[in-house]
Amino acid sequence: MNLEHIVQKNKADKGLRFVNLLIDLIFFFLFLFGVGFVAGLLLYLINPYSTFFEDLGELNPFLDRIFTSILIVFYYFGMETLTKGRTIGKFITGTKVVTLEGELPTANIFLKRSLCRIIPFETFSFLGTNGWHDSIPKTTVVIKKHFDYEVEMQKNVAAIGTIDE
């Protein structure tokens, strides 16, 4: 079934996508705080006399970026894979990720989207037509309620005249 026209008709606009970004950033930082808290607690339980906390201000910026990048990929890949194309921001705004053909992306495509998010200046790629995390894996974000309704209507129309067994 060709759903490309339904995808294009129900694409989320840049304003809605920006709201998704803001909400997801808030939840990512909460996730990051939680990971840091658990790591600090484990380090303290392993060695309560460690000087790790005194040395926090001297962390290598390169290692910090690597660690944060890994967590970004983990957060987005995990969220979108487990929730079939939605993050917390997308749940709140009523949107979801689909391929350009209107299908649910595979785990491989979600991984590509997540890896593209760590490309430097990727956030600014939305000043063009599509962000890199959409254009590279060939996905887009649609308004879920409208998209799902139109897909169901097209399936019903296609089913007219067929015999169910």
Beta strands, then each sheet from edge to edge (+ up, - down):
strand 1: 95-99
strand 2: 139-143
sheet 1: 1+ 2-
end
